[in-house]
Amino acid sequence: MYIQNQPIILASKSPRRQELLQLLGFDFSVELKDVDESYPSNLSPSEISVYIAKKKAEAFGNVQGKIVITADTIVALNGEILGKPQDASHAQEMLQKLSGSVHEVYTGVSILTDDKTVSFFDSSEVSCRKVSLSEINYYIENFKPFDKAGSYGIQDWWGLAVVEYIKGSYTNVMGLPTEKLYKTLSNL
């Protein structure tokens, strides 16, 4: 069992990640650093998620007795990375690609302490039913998924009405693989 004996900083503005840490029972604060999220073009989706999570952790430097948790989520469809949409038409384009297909979601996590950084990733397979353009437009207009990798949230209408199945961790698709995070913190 993980006993929290150090202050935890979650380096994420994601309400989903914050909610998941709260559900795990952690006391934490949120602190953000500006980080360039570019990555080498030769990395696989899992490597990209860990690479960016590590960059976010490295931005904190010396943490002075605290634990910093960073994460980055990548949606990949047939090797193509679907990041956060730039606007409604970009979101529409991504959701049309996801319609009727199976894609992967990778979340890289880094845990930074005074003496080390531990990083890992989790992956989940997500199947979406075929949806119409009017359903896609309804989703974009009503749920505004502009802060989400792949232009959708598993916990909102898209996850409820479009996702047929998930193989792997549901919380990974939300943006934080809680089981692996809890286990890793317990082993620190």
MARGUBA-623929 format. One record per atom (N, C-alpha, C): residue in one letter; atom name; x, y, z. Coordinates in Angstrom, 1 decimal, padded with zeros to 4 digits. Last residue first. Example, Ala and Ser with C-alpha at 12.3 -4.5 7.8 and 13.67 -1.06 7.14 Angstrom:
% MARGUBA-623929
ATOM:s:N:012.8:-002.2:007.1
ATOM:s:CA:013.7:-001.1:007.1
ATOM:s:C:012.9:000.0:007.9
ATOM:a:N:013.2:-005.7:007.8
ATOM:a:CA:012.3:-004.5:007.8
ATOM:a:C:013.2:-003.3:007.8
% end
This chain:
% MARGUBA-623929
ATOM:l:N:008.4:003.0:-004.9
ATOM:l:CA:009.5:003.9:-004.8
ATOM:l:C:010.3:003.8:-003.5
ATOM:n:N:006.3:001.3:-004.9
ATOM:n:CA:007.6:000.7:-005.0
ATOM:n:C:008.7:001.7:-005.0
ATOM:s:N:004.1:003.0:-004.9
ATOM:s:CA:004.2:002.1:-003.8
ATOM:s:C:005.6:001.5:-003.8
ATOM:l:N:004.4:004.2:-007.4
ATOM:l:CA:004.6:005.0:-006.2
ATOM:l:C:004.8:004.1:-005.0
ATOM:t:N:003.7:001.9:-009.0
ATOM:t:CA:005.0:002.5:-009.1
ATOM:t:C:005.3:003.4:-007.9
ATOM:k:N:001.0:001.5:-008.3
ATOM:k:CA:002.0:000.4:-008.1
ATOM:k:C:003.4:001.0:-008.1
ATOM:y:N:-000.1:003.9:-009.2
ATOM:y:CA:-000.2:003.5:-007.8
ATOM:y:C:000.9:002.5:-007.4
ATOM:l:N:000.4:003.7:-012.0
ATOM:l:CA:000.9:004.8:-011.2
ATOM:l:C:001.0:004.5:-009.7
ATOM:k:N:-001.0:001.4:-012.7
ATOM:k:CA:000.5:001.4:-012.8
ATOM:k:C:001.1:002.6:-012.0
ATOM:e:N:-003.6:002.4:-012.1
ATOM:e:CA:-003.1:001.2:-011.5
ATOM:e:C:-001.6:001.1:-011.5
ATOM:t:N:-003.9:004.7:-013.7
ATOM:t:CA:-003.8:004.8:-012.2
ATOM:t:C:-003.3:003.6:-011.6
ATOM:p:N:-002.8:006.3:-016.3
ATOM:p:CA:-003.0:004.8:-015.9
ATOM:p:C:-002.8:004.6:-014.4
ATOM:l:N:-004.3:009.0:-017.5
ATOM:l:CA:-003.4:008.6:-016.4
ATOM:l:C:-003.7:007.2:-016.0
ATOM:g:N:-006.2:009.5:-019.5
ATOM:g:CA:-004.9:010.3:-019.5
ATOM:g:C:-004.0:010.0:-018.3
ATOM:m:N:-008.3:007.9:-020.3
ATOM:m:CA:-008.6:009.2:-019.7
ATOM:m:C:-007.4:010.1:-019.5
ATOM:v:N:-006.8:005.6:-021.0
ATOM:v:CA:-007.5:006.4:-022.0
ATOM:v:C:-007.9:007.8:-021.5
ATOM:n:N:-006.1:004.8:-018.4
ATOM:n:CA:-005.1:005.2:-019.4
ATOM:n:C:-005.7:006.0:-020.5
ATOM:t:N:-008.6:004.1:-017.4
ATOM:t:CA:-008.0:005.3:-016.9
ATOM:t:C:-006.8:005.8:-017.7
ATOM:y:N:-008.9:001.7:-018.8
ATOM:y:CA:-009.8:002.8:-019.0
ATOM:y:C:-009.2:004.1:-018.6
ATOM:s:N:-006.5:-000.4:-020.0
ATOM:s:CA:-006.9:000.4:-018.9
ATOM:s:C:-007.8:001.6:-019.4
ATOM:g:N:-007.6:-002.9:-022.4
ATOM:g:CA:-006.6:-002.3:-021.6
ATOM:g:C:-007.3:-001.3:-020.5
ATOM:k:N:-009.6:-002.4:-024.9
ATOM:k:CA:-008.8:-003.5:-024.4
ATOM:k:C:-007.6:-002.8:-023.7
ATOM:i:N:-012.9:-001.3:-025.1
ATOM:i:CA:-011.5:-000.9:-024.8
ATOM:i:C:-010.8:-002.2:-024.4
ATOM:y:N:-015.6:-000.8:-027.6
ATOM:y:CA:-014.8:-001.5:-026.5
ATOM:y:C:-013.5:-000.9:-026.3
ATOM:e:N:-017.0:001.3:-028.8
ATOM:e:CA:-017.6:000.0:-028.7
ATOM:e:C:-016.9:-000.9:-027.6
ATOM:v:N:-017.7:004.7:-028.5
ATOM:v:CA:-016.7:003.6:-028.2
ATOM:v:C:-017.4:002.3:-028.0
ATOM:v:N:-020.1:006.2:-028.7
ATOM:v:CA:-019.3:005.8:-029.9
ATOM:v:C:-018.4:004.7:-029.6
ATOM:a:N:-021.3:007.0:-026.3
ATOM:a:CA:-022.1:006.7:-027.5
ATOM:a:C:-021.4:006.1:-028.7
ATOM:l:N:-019.3:007.3:-024.3
ATOM:l:CA:-020.6:006.7:-024.0
ATOM:l:C:-021.4:006.2:-025.3
ATOM:g:N:-017.2:008.7:-025.6
ATOM:g:CA:-017.0:007.4:-024.9
ATOM:g:C:-018.3:006.6:-024.6
ATOM:w:N:-018.7:010.9:-026.5
ATOM:w:CA:-018.0:010.1:-027.4
ATOM:w:C:-017.7:008.7:-026.8
ATOM:w:N:-019.6:012.1:-024.0
ATOM:w:CA:-020.5:011.6:-025.0
ATOM:w:C:-019.9:010.6:-026.0
ATOM:d:N:-016.8:011.3:-021.8
ATOM:d:CA:-018.0:012.1:-022.2
ATOM:d:C:-018.8:011.4:-023.3
ATOM:q:N:-014.6:009.8:-021.2
ATOM:q:CA:-015.6:009.9:-020.2
ATOM:q:C:-016.8:010.8:-020.6
ATOM:i:N:-012.9:010.0:-023.4
ATOM:i:CA:-013.6:008.7:-023.2
ATOM:i:C:-014.7:008.8:-022.1
ATOM:g:N:-013.0:012.7:-025.6
ATOM:g:CA:-012.8:012.2:-024.2
ATOM:g:C:-013.6:011.0:-024.0
ATOM:y:N:-011.2:013.6:-028.6
ATOM:y:CA:-012.3:013.0:-027.8
ATOM:y:C:-012.0:012.7:-026.4
ATOM:s:N:-009.0:014.3:-030.2
ATOM:s:CA:-010.2:015.1:-030.2
ATOM:s:C:-011.4:014.5:-029.5
ATOM:g:N:-006.5:013.3:-029.9
ATOM:g:CA:-007.4:012.5:-030.7
ATOM:g:C:-008.8:013.2:-030.8
ATOM:a:N:-006.2:014.8:-026.7
ATOM:a:CA:-005.5:014.0:-027.8
ATOM:a:C:-006.6:013.2:-028.6
ATOM:k:N:-008.0:017.7:-026.0
ATOM:k:CA:-007.9:016.3:-025.8
ATOM:k:C:-007.2:015.7:-027.0
ATOM:d:N:-009.0:020.2:-026.1
ATOM:d:CA:-007.8:020.0:-025.2
ATOM:d:C:-007.5:018.5:-025.0
ATOM:f:N:-011.2:020.3:-027.6
ATOM:f:CA:-010.0:020.9:-028.2
ATOM:f:C:-008.8:020.7:-027.3
ATOM:p:N:-014.0:019.3:-027.7
ATOM:p:CA:-012.8:018.5:-027.3
ATOM:p:C:-011.5:019.0:-027.8
ATOM:k:N:-016.8:020.3:-027.2
ATOM:k:CA:-015.6:021.1:-027.4
ATOM:k:C:-014.3:020.4:-027.0
ATOM:f:N:-019.4:019.4:-026.9
ATOM:f:CA:-018.4:018.9:-026.0
ATOM:f:C:-017.0:019.6:-026.2
ATOM:n:N:-021.0:020.5:-028.9
ATOM:n:CA:-021.5:020.4:-027.6
ATOM:n:C:-020.4:020.0:-026.5
ATOM:e:N:-019.5:020.5:-031.3
ATOM:e:CA:-020.3:021.7:-030.9
ATOM:e:C:-020.6:021.7:-029.4
ATOM:i:N:-018.5:017.9:-031.5
ATOM:i:CA:-017.6:019.0:-031.4
ATOM:i:C:-018.3:020.2:-030.9
ATOM:y:N:-021.0:016.4:-031.6
ATOM:y:CA:-020.0:016.2:-030.5
ATOM:y:C:-019.1:017.4:-030.4
ATOM:y:N:-022.2:017.3:-033.9
ATOM:y:CA:-022.9:017.5:-032.6
ATOM:y:C:-021.9:017.4:-031.5
ATOM:n:N:-020.2:016.5:-035.7
ATOM:n:CA:-020.4:017.9:-035.5
ATOM:n:C:-021.2:018.2:-034.2
ATOM:i:N:-020.6:013.7:-035.5
ATOM:i:CA:-019.3:014.3:-035.2
ATOM:i:C:-019.4:015.8:-034.9
ATOM:e:N:-023.2:013.5:-036.3
ATOM:e:CA:-022.9:013.1:-035.0
ATOM:e:C:-021.5:013.7:-034.5
ATOM:s:N:-022.9:014.3:-039.0
ATOM:s:CA:-023.8:015.1:-038.1
ATOM:s:C:-023.5:014.8:-036.6
ATOM:l:N:-021.3:012.3:-040.0
ATOM:l:CA:-020.8:013.6:-039.9
ATOM:l:C:-021.6:014.5:-039.0
ATOM:s:N:-021.8:009.3:-038.1
ATOM:s:CA:-022.1:010.2:-039.2
ATOM:s:C:-021.4:011.5:-039.0
ATOM:v:N:-019.6:006.5:-037.2
ATOM:v:CA:-020.5:007.6:-036.9
ATOM:v:C:-020.7:008.6:-038.1
ATOM:k:N:-018.8:003.2:-036.4
ATOM:k:CA:-018.9:004.2:-037.5
ATOM:k:C:-020.0:005.3:-037.1
ATOM:r:N:-017.4:002.8:-033.2
ATOM:r:CA:-018.3:002.5:-034.2
ATOM:r:C:-018.3:003.6:-035.3
ATOM:c:N:-014.0:002.3:-032.2
ATOM:c:CA:-015.1:003.2:-032.3
ATOM:c:C:-016.1:002.7:-033.4
ATOM:s:N:-011.9:000.8:-029.8
ATOM:s:CA:-012.7:000.6:-031.0
ATOM:s:C:-013.9:001.6:-031.0
ATOM:v:N:-008.7:001.0:-028.5
ATOM:v:CA:-010.1:001.6:-028.4
ATOM:v:C:-010.7:001.4:-029.8
ATOM:e:N:-006.3:-000.3:-026.4
ATOM:e:CA:-006.8:-000.3:-027.7
ATOM:e:C:-008.3:000.1:-027.6
ATOM:s:N:-003.7:001.2:-024.5
ATOM:s:CA:-005.0:000.6:-024.5
ATOM:s:C:-005.5:000.7:-026.0
ATOM:s:N:-000.7:001.3:-022.5
ATOM:s:CA:-001.4:001.4:-023.8
ATOM:s:C:-002.7:000.7:-023.7
ATOM:d:N:001.6:003.1:-020.5
ATOM:d:CA:000.6:002.1:-020.6
ATOM:d:C:-000.1:002.3:-022.0
ATOM:f:N:005.0:003.6:-019.4
ATOM:f:CA:003.8:004.0:-020.3
ATOM:f:C:002.8:002.8:-020.1
ATOM:f:N:007.3:005.3:-017.2
ATOM:f:CA:006.7:004.1:-017.8
ATOM:f:C:005.6:004.6:-018.7
ATOM:s:N:010.0:006.4:-015.2
ATOM:s:CA:009.1:006.6:-016.2
ATOM:s:C:008.5:005.3:-016.8
ATOM:v:N:011.5:008.0:-012.5
ATOM:v:CA:010.9:006.7:-012.9
ATOM:v:C:009.9:007.0:-014.0
ATOM:t:N:014.3:009.7:-011.5
ATOM:t:CA:013.1:009.8:-012.3
ATOM:t:C:012.7:008.4:-012.8
ATOM:k:N:015.8:010.5:-008.2
ATOM:k:CA:015.6:009.7:-009.5
ATOM:k:C:014.3:010.1:-010.2
ATOM:d:N:016.1:012.0:-005.9
ATOM:d:CA:017.2:011.2:-006.4
ATOM:d:C:017.0:010.5:-007.7
ATOM:d:N:013.7:013.5:-005.4
ATOM:d:CA:015.0:014.1:-005.2
ATOM:d:C:016.1:013.3:-005.9
ATOM:t:N:011.6:012.4:-008.2
ATOM:t:CA:011.9:012.6:-006.8
ATOM:t:C:013.2:013.3:-006.7
ATOM:l:N:009.1:012.2:-010.6
ATOM:l:CA:010.4:012.8:-010.3
ATOM:l:C:010.5:012.9:-008.8
ATOM:i:N:007.7:010.1:-012.9
ATOM:i:CA:007.6:010.4:-011.4
ATOM:i:C:009.0:010.9:-011.0
ATOM:s:N:006.0:010.2:-015.9
ATOM:s:CA:007.2:010.3:-015.2
ATOM:s:C:007.0:010.7:-013.8
ATOM:v:N:004.2:008.4:-018.3
ATOM:v:CA:004.2:009.0:-017.0
ATOM:v:C:005.6:009.0:-016.5
ATOM:g:N:002.3:008.2:-021.3
ATOM:g:CA:003.6:008.1:-020.7
ATOM:g:C:003.5:008.9:-019.4
ATOM:t:N:-000.2:006.5:-022.8
ATOM:t:CA:000.1:007.5:-021.8
ATOM:t:C:001.4:007.2:-021.2
ATOM:y:N:-001.8:005.8:-025.8
ATOM:y:CA:-000.6:005.6:-025.0
ATOM:y:C:-000.4:006.8:-024.0
ATOM:v:N:-004.2:004.2:-027.6
ATOM:v:CA:-004.0:005.3:-026.7
ATOM:v:C:-002.8:005.0:-025.8
ATOM:e:N:-005.0:003.2:-030.9
ATOM:e:CA:-004.3:002.9:-029.6
ATOM:e:C:-004.1:004.3:-028.9
ATOM:h:N:-008.0:002.2:-032.7
ATOM:h:CA:-006.8:003.0:-032.5
ATOM:h:C:-006.2:002.7:-031.1
ATOM:v:N:-010.2:001.1:-035.1
ATOM:v:CA:-009.6:000.7:-033.9
ATOM:v:C:-008.3:001.5:-033.8
ATOM:s:N:-013.1:002.7:-036.7
ATOM:s:CA:-011.7:002.1:-036.6
ATOM:s:C:-011.3:001.7:-035.2
ATOM:g:N:-015.4:004.2:-037.0
ATOM:g:CA:-015.3:002.9:-037.6
ATOM:g:C:-014.0:002.2:-037.6
ATOM:s:N:-013.7:007.2:-036.7
ATOM:s:CA:-015.0:006.6:-036.9
ATOM:s:C:-014.8:005.3:-037.6
ATOM:l:N:-011.2:008.4:-036.8
ATOM:l:CA:-011.4:007.4:-035.8
ATOM:l:C:-012.7:006.6:-036.0
ATOM:k:N:-011.5:010.1:-039.0
ATOM:k:CA:-010.5:009.0:-039.1
ATOM:k:C:-010.8:007.9:-038.1
ATOM:q:N:-013.4:011.8:-037.9
ATOM:q:CA:-013.8:011.0:-039.1
ATOM:q:C:-012.8:009.9:-039.3
ATOM:l:N:-011.8:013.0:-035.9
ATOM:l:CA:-012.9:012.1:-035.5
ATOM:l:C:-013.4:011.3:-036.7
ATOM:m:N:-010.0:014.5:-037.5
ATOM:m:CA:-009.5:013.4:-036.7
ATOM:m:C:-010.6:012.4:-036.3
ATOM:e:N:-011.8:016.3:-038.8
ATOM:e:CA:-011.0:015.5:-039.6
ATOM:e:C:-010.5:014.3:-038.8
ATOM:q:N:-012.8:017.6:-036.5
ATOM:q:CA:-013.7:016.9:-037.4
ATOM:q:C:-012.9:015.9:-038.2
ATOM:a:N:-010.5:018.9:-035.6
ATOM:a:CA:-011.2:017.9:-034.8
ATOM:a:C:-012.1:017.0:-035.6
ATOM:h:N:-010.2:020.7:-037.7
ATOM:h:CA:-009.1:019.7:-037.5
ATOM:h:C:-009.7:018.6:-036.6
ATOM:s:N:-012.5:022.2:-037.5
ATOM:s:CA:-012.3:021.4:-038.7
ATOM:s:C:-011.2:020.4:-038.5
ATOM:a:N:-012.0:023.4:-034.9
ATOM:a:CA:-013.2:022.5:-035.1
ATOM:a:C:-013.0:021.7:-036.4
ATOM:d:N:-008.4:023.3:-034.3
ATOM:d:CA:-009.7:024.0:-034.4
ATOM:d:C:-010.8:023.0:-034.7
ATOM:q:N:-006.4:021.6:-033.6
ATOM:q:CA:-006.1:023.1:-033.7
ATOM:q:C:-007.4:023.9:-033.7
ATOM:p:N:-006.5:018.9:-031.3
ATOM:p:CA:-006.9:019.6:-032.5
ATOM:p:C:-006.7:021.1:-032.4
ATOM:k:N:-003.8:017.1:-030.1
ATOM:k:CA:-004.9:017.9:-029.8
ATOM:k:C:-005.3:018.7:-031.0
ATOM:g:N:-002.9:014.3:-032.3
ATOM:g:CA:-002.7:015.2:-031.1
ATOM:g:C:-003.9:015.9:-030.8
ATOM:l:N:-002.4:011.4:-033.5
ATOM:l:CA:-003.5:012.4:-033.5
ATOM:l:C:-003.4:013.1:-032.2
ATOM:i:N:000.0:009.9:-035.5
ATOM:i:CA:-000.2:010.5:-034.2
ATOM:i:C:-001.3:011.6:-034.4
ATOM:e:N:-000.2:006.9:-037.3
ATOM:e:CA:-000.3:008.4:-037.3
ATOM:e:C:-000.7:008.9:-035.9
ATOM:g:N:-000.3:004.2:-037.0
ATOM:g:CA:001.0:004.8:-037.0
ATOM:g:C:001.0:006.4:-037.0
ATOM:n:N:-003.0:003.7:-037.0
ATOM:n:CA:-002.2:003.2:-038.0
ATOM:n:C:-000.9:003.9:-038.1
ATOM:l:N:-003.3:006.1:-034.7
ATOM:l:CA:-004.2:005.4:-035.6
ATOM:l:C:-003.3:005.0:-036.8
ATOM:a:N:-002.9:007.1:-031.4
ATOM:a:CA:-002.3:006.7:-032.7
ATOM:a:C:-003.2:005.8:-033.5
ATOM:v:N:-002.6:009.6:-029.0
ATOM:v:CA:-003.6:008.8:-029.7
ATOM:v:C:-002.9:008.4:-031.1
ATOM:i:N:-001.0:010.1:-026.0
ATOM:i:CA:-000.9:010.1:-027.4
ATOM:i:C:-002.0:009.2:-028.0
ATOM:t:N:-000.4:012.0:-023.1
ATOM:t:CA:-001.2:011.0:-023.8
ATOM:t:C:-001.2:011.2:-025.3
ATOM:d:N:001.8:012.4:-020.4
ATOM:d:CA:001.4:012.8:-021.7
ATOM:d:C:000.7:011.7:-022.4
ATOM:a:N:002.6:013.6:-017.1
ATOM:a:CA:002.0:012.6:-018.0
ATOM:a:C:001.8:013.2:-019.4
ATOM:t:N:004.2:013.7:-013.9
ATOM:t:CA:003.9:014.3:-015.2
ATOM:t:C:003.3:013.2:-016.1
ATOM:i:N:004.6:014.4:-010.6
ATOM:i:CA:004.0:013.5:-011.5
ATOM:i:C:003.7:014.2:-012.8
ATOM:v:N:007.0:014.8:-008.1
ATOM:v:CA:006.3:015.5:-009.2
ATOM:v:C:005.9:014.4:-010.2
ATOM:i:N:007.4:015.0:-004.7
ATOM:i:CA:007.2:014.1:-005.8
ATOM:i:C:006.5:014.8:-006.9
ATOM:k:N:009.9:016.7:-002.7
ATOM:k:CA:008.5:016.5:-003.2
ATOM:k:C:008.6:015.5:-004.3
ATOM:g:N:012.4:017.3:-001.9
ATOM:g:CA:011.6:016.6:-001.0
ATOM:g:C:010.1:016.3:-001.5
ATOM:q:N:013.2:019.1:-004.1
ATOM:q:CA:013.4:019.4:-002.7
ATOM:q:C:012.3:018.7:-001.8
ATOM:v:N:013.5:019.0:-006.9
ATOM:v:CA:012.1:019.1:-006.3
ATOM:v:C:012.1:019.2:-004.8
ATOM:n:N:015.4:020.5:-009.4
ATOM:n:CA:015.4:020.0:-008.0
ATOM:n:C:014.0:020.1:-007.4
ATOM:g:N:013.5:020.5:-012.4
ATOM:g:CA:014.8:020.5:-011.8
ATOM:g:C:014.8:019.9:-010.4
ATOM:f:N:011.2:020.7:-013.9
ATOM:f:CA:011.1:021.0:-012.5
ATOM:f:C:012.4:021.1:-011.8
ATOM:a:N:011.6:019.8:-016.4
ATOM:a:CA:011.4:021.2:-016.3
ATOM:a:C:011.4:021.6:-014.8
ATOM:e:N:011.6:017.0:-016.2
ATOM:e:CA:012.9:017.7:-016.2
ATOM:e:C:012.8:019.2:-016.0
ATOM:a:N:008.8:016.5:-016.7
ATOM:a:CA:009.4:016.3:-015.3
ATOM:a:C:010.8:017.1:-015.2
ATOM:k:N:008.6:017.1:-019.4
ATOM:k:CA:007.8:017.8:-018.4
ATOM:k:C:008.4:017.7:-017.0
ATOM:k:N:010.3:015.1:-020.4
ATOM:k:CA:010.6:016.6:-020.6
ATOM:k:C:009.9:017.4:-019.6
ATOM:k:N:008.9:012.8:-019.7
ATOM:k:CA:010.2:013.1:-019.1
ATOM:k:C:010.6:014.6:-019.2
ATOM:a:N:006.6:013.1:-021.4
ATOM:a:CA:006.4:013.1:-019.9
ATOM:a:C:007.7:013.4:-019.2
ATOM:i:N:007.9:012.9:-023.9
ATOM:i:CA:007.3:014.2:-023.5
ATOM:i:C:007.1:014.3:-022.0
ATOM:y:N:008.8:010.2:-023.7
ATOM:y:CA:009.8:011.3:-024.0
ATOM:y:C:009.2:012.7:-023.5
ATOM:v:N:006.4:008.8:-023.4
ATOM:v:CA:007.4:008.8:-022.3
ATOM:v:C:008.4:010.0:-022.5
ATOM:s:N:005.2:009.3:-025.9
ATOM:s:CA:004.5:009.7:-024.7
ATOM:s:C:005.5:009.7:-023.5
ATOM:i:N:007.2:008.3:-027.7
ATOM:i:CA:006.8:009.8:-027.7
ATOM:i:C:006.2:010.1:-026.4
ATOM:e:N:007.1:005.6:-027.2
ATOM:e:CA:008.3:006.4:-026.9
ATOM:e:C:008.0:007.9:-026.8
ATOM:s:N:004.6:005.0:-028.2
ATOM:s:CA:004.8:004.8:-026.7
ATOM:s:C:006.1:005.6:-026.3
ATOM:p:N:004.9:005.7:-030.9
ATOM:p:CA:003.9:006.4:-030.1
ATOM:p:C:004.2:006.2:-028.6
ATOM:s:N:008.5:005.8:-031.6
ATOM:s:CA:007.2:005.2:-031.7
ATOM:s:C:006.2:005.9:-030.8
ATOM:l:N:010.6:008.3:-033.1
ATOM:l:CA:010.1:007.6:-032.0
ATOM:l:C:008.7:007.0:-032.3
ATOM:n:N:011.7:009.9:-035.1
ATOM:n:CA:011.9:008.4:-035.2
ATOM:n:C:011.3:007.7:-034.1
ATOM:s:N:011.4:012.6:-034.7
ATOM:s:CA:010.4:012.0:-035.6
ATOM:s:C:010.6:010.4:-035.7
ATOM:p:N:011.6:013.8:-031.3
ATOM:p:CA:012.3:013.3:-032.5
ATOM:p:C:011.3:012.5:-033.4
ATOM:y:N:009.2:016.4:-030.4
ATOM:y:CA:009.9:015.1:-030.2
ATOM:y:C:010.6:014.7:-031.4
ATOM:s:N:007.7:019.1:-028.5
ATOM:s:CA:008.2:018.5:-029.8
ATOM:s:C:009.0:017.2:-029.4
ATOM:e:N:006.8:020.6:-026.4
ATOM:e:CA:006.3:019.2:-026.6
ATOM:e:C:006.7:018.6:-027.9
ATOM:d:N:008.3:022.6:-024.2
ATOM:d:CA:008.2:022.4:-025.6
ATOM:d:C:007.9:020.9:-025.8
ATOM:v:N:006.6:023.8:-021.4
ATOM:v:CA:007.5:022.8:-022.0
ATOM:v:C:007.3:022.6:-023.5
ATOM:d:N:006.1:025.6:-018.5
ATOM:d:CA:006.0:025.6:-020.0
ATOM:d:C:007.0:024.7:-020.6
ATOM:k:N:004.6:024.0:-015.8
ATOM:k:CA:005.8:024.6:-016.4
ATOM:k:C:005.6:024.6:-017.9
ATOM:l:N:002.3:024.0:-013.0
ATOM:l:CA:002.6:023.9:-014.4
ATOM:l:C:003.9:024.6:-014.8
ATOM:e:N:001.0:022.3:-010.4
ATOM:e:CA:002.0:023.3:-010.8
ATOM:e:C:002.3:023.0:-012.2
ATOM:v:N:-001.3:021.4:-007.9
ATOM:v:CA:-001.1:021.5:-009.3
ATOM:v:C:-000.1:022.6:-009.6
ATOM:s:N:-000.9:019.2:-005.1
ATOM:s:CA:-001.1:020.5:-005.7
ATOM:s:C:-000.8:020.5:-007.2
ATOM:f:N:-002.5:016.6:-003.2
ATOM:f:CA:-001.6:017.1:-004.2
ATOM:f:C:-001.9:018.6:-004.6
ATOM:d:N:-003.3:013.7:-001.6
ATOM:d:CA:-003.3:015.1:-001.5
ATOM:d:C:-002.2:015.6:-002.4
ATOM:f:N:-005.1:010.9:-003.0
ATOM:f:CA:-003.8:011.7:-002.8
ATOM:f:C:-004.1:013.1:-002.5
ATOM:g:N:-007.1:009.1:-003.6
ATOM:g:CA:-007.0:009.6:-002.2
ATOM:g:C:-005.7:010.4:-002.0
ATOM:l:N:-007.8:008.4:-006.1
ATOM:l:CA:-006.8:007.6:-005.5
ATOM:l:C:-006.6:008.0:-004.0
ATOM:l:N:-009.4:010.6:-006.7
ATOM:l:CA:-010.1:009.3:-006.5
ATOM:l:C:-009.1:008.3:-005.8
ATOM:q:N:-007.4:012.5:-007.2
ATOM:q:CA:-008.3:012.7:-006.0
ATOM:q:C:-009.0:011.3:-005.7
ATOM:l:N:-006.4:011.4:-009.6
ATOM:l:CA:-005.5:011.5:-008.4
ATOM:l:C:-006.3:011.7:-007.1
ATOM:l:N:-008.6:011.8:-011.2
ATOM:l:CA:-008.2:010.5:-010.9
ATOM:l:C:-007.2:010.4:-009.7
ATOM:e:N:-008.9:014.6:-011.2
ATOM:e:CA:-009.9:013.8:-010.7
ATOM:e:C:-009.4:012.4:-010.3
ATOM:q:N:-006.5:015.3:-012.6
ATOM:q:CA:-006.7:015.8:-011.2
ATOM:q:C:-007.8:014.9:-010.5
ATOM:r:N:-007.0:014.1:-015.1
ATOM:r:CA:-005.9:013.6:-014.3
ATOM:r:C:-006.1:014.1:-012.8
ATOM:r:N:-009.2:015.7:-015.8
ATOM:r:CA:-009.4:014.2:-015.7
ATOM:r:C:-008.2:013.7:-014.8
ATOM:p:N:-008.3:018.3:-016.0
ATOM:p:CA:-009.2:018.0:-015.0
ATOM:p:C:-009.4:016.5:-014.7
ATOM:s:N:-005.0:019.1:-016.7
ATOM:s:CA:-006.1:018.2:-017.1
ATOM:s:C:-007.0:017.9:-015.9
ATOM:k:N:-002.7:020.4:-016.2
ATOM:k:CA:-004.0:021.2:-016.0
ATOM:k:C:-005.2:020.3:-016.4
ATOM:s:N:000.0:019.0:-014.4
ATOM:s:CA:-001.0:018.8:-015.5
ATOM:s:C:-002.2:019.7:-015.2
ATOM:a:N:001.8:017.9:-012.4
ATOM:a:CA:002.2:018.9:-013.4
ATOM:a:C:001.2:018.7:-014.6
ATOM:l:N:001.2:017.5:-009.1
ATOM:l:CA:000.7:017.0:-010.4
ATOM:l:C:001.0:018.1:-011.4
ATOM:i:N:003.2:016.9:-006.4
ATOM:i:CA:002.8:018.0:-007.4
ATOM:i:C:002.4:017.2:-008.6
ATOM:i:N:003.0:015.9:-003.1
ATOM:i:CA:002.9:015.5:-004.5
ATOM:i:C:002.5:016.7:-005.3
ATOM:p:N:005.0:015.7:-000.2
ATOM:p:CA:004.0:016.4:-001.0
ATOM:p:C:004.1:016.0:-002.4
ATOM:q:N:005.3:012.4:001.3
ATOM:q:CA:005.9:013.6:000.7
ATOM:q:C:004.9:014.4:-000.1
ATOM:n:N:004.0:010.2:002.1
ATOM:n:CA:004.8:010.9:003.2
ATOM:n:C:005.6:012.1:002.6
ATOM:q:N:001.4:008.1:001.6
ATOM:q:CA:002.0:009.4:001.1
ATOM:q:C:002.7:010.1:002.3
ATOM:i:N:001.8:004.8:001.1
ATOM:i:CA:001.6:005.8:002.2
ATOM:i:C:002.2:007.1:001.7
ATOM:y:N:000.5:002.2:-000.8
ATOM:y:CA:001.2:003.5:-000.8
ATOM:y:C:000.8:004.4:000.3
ATOM:m:N:000.8:-001.2:000.0
ATOM:m:CA:000.0:000.0:000.0
ATOM:m:C:000.9:001.2:000.0
% end
